Amino acid sequence: MPLKTLDYNDPDLPPRDEIKTAMLARLPEVLRHLFPNGRQLKREFQIGSLQGEKGRSLKVSMSGDKAGLWQDFESGHGGDIFDLWAAVHGLDTQRYFQGVLRSCADWLGMSPVVPSVSLERREWIYTDVSGKPLVTVKRTDGADGKKTFLPYDHIAKKHAMPEIRPLYNLPGLAIADMVVITEGEKCAQVLIDLGIPATTVMGGANFDPAKTDFSPLSGKDILIWPDKDEAGQAYLENLKAGLKNIKPKSLRVIIPPADKPEKWDAADAVLEGLHIPGFLNSVPQSKIQLQRYEAFSLAELIADKSPMPDDLIAPRLLTPSGMLVIGGAPKSGKSDFTLSLLTHMAAGQPFLKFIPPRPLRIFVLQAEIQYDYLRERLQKMGLSEEAINKAGQNIHITPQLKMLLNDDGLEIIKDLIHERFPDAPPDIIVIDPIRNVFDGGPDFGNLGENDNNAMLFFLQQRVEMLRDMINPRAGIILVHHTKKISKAMFKDDPFQALSGASSLRSYYTSGMLIFRPDEAEDVRSLHFELRNGPGIVNMHVVKRAGQWVEIDPDTQPLIRQDYSNKLKSERHRQHDQILQRLLEDAQFDQKLYTIESFSEAYEDIDGLGSQTTIKKRISVLMGKGYIKCLKTPHPLTKQTAERSKYGYLVVENMQLGQDDIDEDTGEIMTSAIAVLPTHYKDEGSGGVRQVENAHSWVYHDEEKTR
């Protein structure tokens, strides 16, 4: 889906090709208008850069099929005549192409006639989004020419401004992507009458920004049109103070033309017959950076006793404008766990130790589970009828959405969220998992989420951008795969398992890892890392009858005795299989094994599992004395294992068979040579120790002793 263009409802604008033909027909004149310092040759026009200084770096073709095409060889920029016009005038051909066409048409004299508007209005009604009146402002002119504005509060039913004041034209703001803020209701209304989304604040240039609700402008492109006077500059500063906390998508201010008189405003522009849409797209504008850097003294911080904001998910797992990353390996149950958590939050019900302040509105961008399997999983979650009724319309989930969260993807998701939450934005936005929608930006090629720079781009330019477009106070939950790390590293710092961990951990406000301490068991361990709170004690959870419940790991073997017995029996079977194989292969195949060669030979045979599993079982058997080592060559096989730490594996009663032929009878005679250990594995240190008596076997467990 392409990005939306800024459309000022100009249906009479000539077609794009007609405007382009007219521009190319007057190309020399167009270029002289754009670059007075340029030099025209026979086939090309030359100028230093888009800034217009003399030079030859930027060249424009003047004839043939390439007429109007240009290239700046120093910066690498280029394009057609529209791109050139837009670049010089500070316009955007991708988002505001309609405005580029309007600007060109204005210069060519091809613009339609501007509709007439009324400037005699003396009463303006502030309404809510549905159109219900909130405040009416009436203007009266005194004998001395001084204007007086009298507000009437329809809710309080008295002549006064409300404590918290709404913006003008809330119904129009709700459906607009770009908004013009004027100084006063009259100026805002004349733009609205022209089909241009506009608003103003209540109270004039000296309004109190702390008492104005600017939240409807969150995530929008904002253009401020102040009056051309000192009061207009004061108005601009008040607007900047009020807008700093709502994170608009962009914020620009019109620089009024120098030839306009004092106090010149939007209404004056209409009276002059100025074509307003074209003016808005061509007038010089300055970009305002709203980010404010602050520092507070110790005394200020300690003295501030104002209430803390409510957690979205208490205790401090997810805070307003915070980001929670839930990580786990594939098949660890993280998606199921996350869905259970979210449905309870949407129902306003506790989940394990986590509590929402109320039923939360949640949107889940889900990119892994197809529709049928998603509904099957939800139906098997064991939700109560009460939870379903409370959460039913509060949580909306996409089935396996196949897309990247790039510029186009942001627009798609923004529109989908607005469609699913038309009345109020969601409290939480979820992306599950990051990997399936990850976009690291054009500067990092095909680098994925493991690259820190690509991850930082994704978080700043994709995830934060989506939040700003929807609700700057929303919490973000990212579901993310973990990578493989060593046990020692996991023990020291488990959150290093998150892909792109450096950038991710420096960005999120809380993290949660879900994993299985024992792959053979269904118990999950939850580890937490919080930046906005004192921390959450690690938990062990298990799913029973469709419900996630917390357990005490110390009582788990007792609670799950039957399952533990099954696991114990399986381990014994695997141990017996390993010992039997070592005995039989030595006797009948005359073959000895190292740990490595045995695990390779018997991987996935006889139910012994992977090489890693086999090595673990052998290590246990060595520690308990069932397997010892031969580190010298056997006299029969002459095999050596110099590169092996433990040498060849030896079990009790092991023999190497040898076949001989009786010279008198011709029968095959089998003799046997015992295989005796030279070393053993020390159970405490894991080191190799020399045996004192090769014929003595001692087993270090309760099952067998000799």
N, C-alpha and C positions, 0 to 999 in steps of 0.2 A: 504494500500500500504506500503510495507516494505521500510525502509530507503535504499537509494542507497549505494552500496558498492563501494569502491575505486577500479576501474578496470583498470589496466595498460596494457590491451590488451595482455594477456598471454594465448592465446587459447591452447597452448601446455602443460599447467600445468596439472599434473596428477589429476584424480578425487579425490574429498574430501575423500571418503571411502578408497581409495588406500593409500593416505597420512596418514590417521588415523591408518590404519592397520600397516603401517611401523613404526609409532610412538609408538604404543603399543608393537610391536615386540621388539623394543629397549628401552622399558620403563625404566629399571634400568639405562641405559646410559643417557636417556633423563633427568631423575630426578637428576642424579649426575651432569649433565651439568648445570641444572637450580639452584641446591642447593648443592654446594660442602660441606656445613656443615650439611647436612641432615643425618638421620640414617635410614637404611633399615632393616626392620624386615621381617619375613617370608611372611606375608600377607599384610603389609602396609609400607609406607614410611612416616617418621615423620620429621617435621621441625617447627621452631618457628612461622614463618609467611611468607608472600610473599616477605618480605625483605631479607630472607635467614639466619636469625640468628638461633642459636641452640634452640631447644625446641620441644614441642609435640602438639602445638595448631593446626597446619595444618597437615592433614593426607591424604595420597593418597593410594587408593586401588591398589594392585599389581597383582591380578589374578582374573580369572573368568569373568563373565559378567560385573562386576563393575570395571574392570581394567581401570585405568586412571581417574576414578572419584575421586574428592577431596572435602574437606570441611575444611574451617578455622573456628573453633568453637568459636574463640574470636570475629572475625569480622562478621561472618555469611555468608561470601562469599563462593562460591563453583562452581562446574561445571565439564566439561570433560577436556580432555587433551589439546584441543585447547584453552579453557578458561584459563587454567593454563599457557600455553605458552604465550598467549596474555597478561595476567596480569603481568607476570615477565618482558616482553619486552615493556610494555607500549603501546600495540596495542589495537584496538577496534574490537571485534568480531561482533558487530552489524553493524557498518558503514563500516568497512574495513576488512571484513572477507577474501576477496581475498588476502589481504596483509598478513593476518595470515597464510593462506595456503602457500603463497609464502615463507614466512620466515621459516616455517617448512620444506618445500621442499628444500630450500637452505641448511639448516643444514643437511638434509638427503642425499643431493647430487642428488636429483631427479628433479632439475630445468632444463628447456629447455635451449638450446644454445641462447645466446644473439645475436640479429641481429647486423650486422655491420653498422656503421655510418661513415660519412665523417667528418674529422676534418680539412680539408684543405680549407674550405670556407673562402672567404675574403670580401664578400659583403652581407649585410643584409638589407632587406627592411621592414620598418615599414608601415603597411597598416591600413585602417579603417576596420570596421567589415565586410564590403562587399568585401574586398580585394583590394580596390583602394589604390595605393601607396601614402604615405604621406611623408616619409623621407627615403632616402637610405644612409646607413653608410658603407664607404669603409675603409678597413684597408691596410696600407702600412708598410713595415718593412724597417727601415733605415739601413745604413751601420754599424752603431754602435749597431744594434740589437734592437733599440728602436722602439716600435709600435706607429703608428700615425693613428688616426681615423678622416676621413673627411666626415661630413654629408652634404647631399643635400636636401633642402626643396622643394618638388615637388609643393606645393601650392604657395609659394612665388617665386619659380623658382630662387633660389640662394643657394650658398654653405654656409649654416648656420643652426643652430638648430632653430626650431620654438620657439616662446615665451612660448607656452604651449606644452609640449612634450608628445606624446602618449606612451603607453606601447608596448612592442614587442608582436606580435602574438595575436592581438585583435580578429580575427575570432575564434581562438582556445579558448580564454578566455570566449567568449560569451556562449559557450556550456559546459564549465567545471564547476564542483562543487568544485574541489580541484586543486590548482595551486602551482607549484614550482617556486620560484623566484631565479634566479641564478645571479651571478655577471658577466655580459657581454653576448653579443649576441651569441658567439660561444658555451658557456655552455648551454644556453637556447635551441639553435637549436639542439644540440646532444640529449637532452632529448625529444624534439619534434619529432625527427626522430625515437625515440624508442616508440612513441605513448604516451608519458607522457606530460600532459598539463604543459607548462612552459612559463615563460616570463622573461624580464629584463627591466631595465630602460636605458634611453639614457644619456650618459655622464660619465659612469664609476663609480668608488667607491665614488668619490667626487661630485656626481650629486647634483643638487639643488632640494630638495623635493617640494618646493613651486611652481616649474615650471613643475612638473610632474602630469599628470592626473591619479590618482589612482582609480577613481570611478568604472572602470570595475571590480575591485576586491571586490567590496562591497558584503557582505553576503557570501563570499566564505571561504573555509578552505585553509589557506595559509601556505606553508612550505618554509622557506628561506634557501638556500644553499650558504653561503658565502665562499669566498676563505679562506684558512687557513693561514692568515697573519694579520698584523695590519691594512692594507687597507681593508681587509674583515670585521673587526670589525667596522671601520668607515662607511663602506657601510651599515652594519646592523643598526647602529644608525640613519643614514639618512633614511633608509626604515621605521624604527619605527616612525620617525617624520612625514613622509608622509602618513603612513597608519592609524594614530591615529584618523583621522576624518571620515573615510569611514566605520567604524564598520564591519570588517571582521567577519565571523562566528567563526573562531579560527585562532590563529597565533602561529606557532612554528618555531624554528630554529634548524638546524642540528648541533650536536656537532661532529666535524670531529674526526675520530679515532686518538688516540695519536701517533700511529706508522706511520702516514702519514707525508710526508716532507712539508717544508714551501711552501706556495703558492698553495698547492694541491686544485684542484677544480673538478667540475663535468666532465669536459673533460678529466682530468687525470684519473678519476675513470673509464671512458669508455675505455681509452687506456690500463688500467691494466686488462681489461676483467672482471671487477666487474659486477655482475648481479645487475643492477640499481634498478629495481622494488623491489627486495628482500632487497636491501640495504636501500631503503627509508622506508621500513616498519619495519626494525629491528634496524637501527642506533639510538643511544640515541638522544633524542630531548628535548629541554627546551621550556616550554610554556611562551609566552610573554604576560603580561598584558598591554593592550594599554591605559586603563583608566588613565587619567592624572588629578591630582588635582591641581587647580590653584587658586591664589588669586590676585586681582588687587587693586592697590592703588586708592584712590579717584581721584588723579591727572591724572592717566592713563585713568580712565573711562570717566572723563570729557573731556580730550583732544582727545579722539577717536571720530572723526567726520565722520567716514566712513558711507556710505549709509546703511540704514536698509534694511534687506531682504524683498522682496515683500511678502505680505500676500497671502496665498493660497485662503482664503476667507476673504476679507476685510469687515469691519474694525476689524482686529485682532481676528476674530472668529476662524480662523484656521491658524496657522503659520507653516512654514517649520519645520518638525520633531515634530510638536505639536500634541496634542490629544484633540478632542472635544467629549464630551459625551452628547448625546441628550436623555433626560429622559422624561417619561410620563406614565400615567396609561394605561392599555388596553383600546382600543376604544377611545383614546384621539386624534387620528389622527396623531401620531408622524411618523409612517411609510410613510403615504401619504405625509406629510409635508417634510420628509427627501428626498423622491424620487423627489419631485418638486424642492427642493433646489439643489439636485445633478444634475438633468438634465439641469438646467440653468447654473450651474458651468461648466458642460461638453460642453455646447454650447458657453461658454464665455459671457453669458448674465447676467445682474443684476437680483436679486431675492429679492423682498422687499428692504431692505437697504444693502444687501450683494452683493459684487462685486468680481469676479475673475480677476486675471491679464491677463488672456488669456483663451482660451478653455482648460480645464483641463482633464487629463486622469484619469479615476476613475474606480476602481474595487469594486463591491459590493458583499460581501459574505452574501447572503440573505437566511435566514433559517426559514422563516415563511409563505410566500405566495407561493402557487403552481403556476405552469407555466401559466395555462389558466387564473387564476385570476390576476396574475401579468401583463400579456399583456392587460387584460381588464382594469385594473387600469391605466396603462400607456396611453392607447388609449383614456381614458376619462379625461386626465389631461389638455386638451385644448392647447397642445403645438403648436406653429406656425410651418409652413413648414420650415422656416429659422432655428428655434431652432432644429428641428428634423435633418435637413441636417448637421448642425454643430456638434451636440452632438451624432449623430447616431453611429459612430465608436469610440467615445471617452469614452463611459461608457458601461461596461459589467456587467451584473447582473446574479447571479445564482438563479434559481427557487428553493425554499424550499430545501436547501441542508441539508440532515439528516446525521450529523457527529459531532464528537467532535474535537475541535481544540487541539488535543494532538500531539505527535511526528509524527504519521502517517498522521494525518490531516494537519499538517504544510506542509508536503511533497506534499500532494494532492493539496492544495491550491497554493503552490509555483509553481508547474508544470502548473496548470490551468492559473495562472496569466501570466507566461512566454508564454503560448500558445496564450492567448488573446492579449498580448502586446509584440510581438516579437521584435519590433524595439526600443522601449524606455519604461522604467518602468512607472507604474502609478504614478500620483502626489498624489492621495488620495486612501486609502484602507478603506473600510467601512465594519463593522460587524453589522448585523441587524437580530435579537437582540442578546445580549451577552448570555442570558440565554440558548438559544437553542444549543450553541456550547461550553458552558463553561466547562473548565477542570481545576480543582483546584490542580492537581498534586497528586502524590502517598502519600505524607506525611499527607494529610488532609482528607483521606478516602472519604466519600460520601458528604462532606460538600459542600454547594452550594455557589452562589454568595453573599449570606448574610454574609458569614464568611470573615473577613478582611484578614486573612492570605491566604486563598484560592484565594481571589480576587487579592491579591498582586502577588501571584505565576502566576496567569493567565495573568496579565498585563506584568510582567517581562519576563516570560519564554514562553509565547505563543504570545501575541500581539506584544511585542517589537521584539521577535525573527522573527516573520513573516515580520515585517517592515525591519529588518536588512537583511533578505534574499532577499528582493525585491528592496528596495530603502530607505536608511537611512534618506533621506531628505523628504520622503513622510509624508503627514499628515494622521492621523488616526481619523476616526469617529466611535464611538461606540454608538449604539442605545440600550437603557436600560429601563427596566420596573422600575417604582417607587413602593414603598411600602406604605401602609396606615400609615399616621401620623395624629396627632391631628391638628385642625385648628390653635390652638395657636402656636404649633411648626412650622407648615408650614408658618405662618405669620412671626415668628422670624427668621427662617432659612429654606427656602423651599428645599434647596439642601440636607438636611438630609433625604429627601424622597427617594433618590437613594439607592438601595440595595448595601450593602458593601460600604457605604458612606465614612467611614474614610479612607480606602485605596484608594478608587477611587478618592476622592477629593484631596488627597495628591499627586496624580499622574497626573491627567489631567491638561492641560493648559487652557481649557475653558469648561464651562458647559452651557447647555441650557435646561430648563424645559418647556414642553408644557402641558397645562392643561385647563380644562373648569372651569371658575369661577362659572358658573351656569350650572348644568347638563341639565337643560331644554333648554339652548340656544346653538347655534353652534359657538359662539365666543370662540377663544382660546387666552389664555394669555401666552406670552413668557417671561421667566425670564432668565437672563444671569449672568454668573460669569466668569470673565476673569482674568488670571494671567499675560498675556503678553501685556496688554493694559489698557487704562483708564477705560474701561467698556462700555457697551451698554445699553441704556435706555430700560426698559421693554416695550414690545409692545403688542397690541391686534390685532389679525388677524382673518379673516373669509374667507371661501372659497365661491367664487361666480362664477358661470359658468365655473367651473373647474380650476379657478385661485385663488391663495392665495393673498389677499390684506390686507393692514394695514388699521385699522379704528381708529377713535377717540372714545373712550368709552363713552365720555360725550354726543355724538350725536347718539349713537347706538339706544336708544329707539325711536328717531325720524326716523331714517333710517329704522328701522324694526317695524314700528307702528302696522302693521297688525298682525305680529307674537306676539308682546307684548300684543295686545288686546286678542288674543287667549289664551295666558298664563294667563292673568288676569281673563278671563272667566272661565278657568279650575280651578284656585285657588278658585274662588267663588263657583263653583260647589262642590269642595271638602269640603269647609267650611260648606256649606248648608247640605251636606251629614252627616258630623260629628254631627252637631247640631240636625238634624232630628233623627239620630240613638240614640243619648243620650236621647232624649225626648221619643221616642217610646219604647225603652227597659225599661225605668223606668216605663212607664205607663202600658205596657202589660206584661212584664216579671218580673216586680218588682225587677229590677237589677240596681245597681249603679256601675260605673266604675272609676278606677284610670286611670291616663295616661297610665301606663304600661299595665294594663289589657285590656283597650280599643284597644290599638295598636296591641296587640297580637290577640284579637278576630277578628279584621277587616282588618288584613294584606291581601292585594291583593283582597279585596272584594269591590264591587261597585266602582272600579277604584281609591281607596284611596291610593294605592301604598304600599311601604314597611313600616315596623314599624318605621323606622327612619323618613320617609316622613310624616307619620301620626303624630308622636310626634312633628315635626316641625310645622305642621299646627295647632295642638292644642295649642302649645306655642304662636303662633301668635294670635289665637282667645282669649286666656287668656289675653294677653297683651292689646288687644283692648276692653276687657270687655265683650265679648260674652260668655265666660265661667268663672265661679267662682268656689269656693271650699267649700266643706263640711268637716270639720275636727272633728265633733262630731258624735256619733252614731245616725242614724235615728230611731225614735221611732217605725217605722213599721218593718224595716229589721234588726235592731240592728247591722248592719254592721259597722265595724270600719276599719280605714286605718292608723294605728299608724306608720307603716313603710314608708308611703308615705309622701313626703314633702308637697304636696298640698292637700292630702286627695281625696275625691270623686269629680268628675266633675259635676257641676251644671249649667244648662242653664235656661233662663227665662221661666216661666210657667211650669217648670218641676213638675210632680206629680207622686207619687207611687200609683198604683191601688191596691184595696183590694176587693176580691170577698166574698160576704155573701149570705146565702140562707134564703129566706123569709119563716118563719115557717108556715104561713097560706097558701101561694100559692105554695111554693116550687120553686119559680123562683130565679135565680141567680141575686143578686143585687151587683153592683160595686160601691164602694165609693172611693174617692181619697183623699190622704193626700199630701199637698204641700211639695216640697223639697226646702228649703231655704238655701242660702249660709251663711257660717260663716266667710269666708275669701276670699281674692282676690289676684291676682298676681300684684305686682307693676310694671308697664311697664318700668319704668326707671331702677330700681335696680334688678328686678327679684325676689325680696323678697316677703314673704307672709305677708299680712296686714289684720287686722280684719275689716269686713264691718261695717259701721255705721248704714245703713238701709238695711236690707235683702230684702226689697220689691222694692228698687230703682236700676234700671239698666241704666248705662251710657256707651255708645259705643264711643270709641276714634278714629273714622275715619269719613270720609265724607259721608259714605254710609247710616248710620243710627244713629240717636240720639234720646234719650228719656229723 
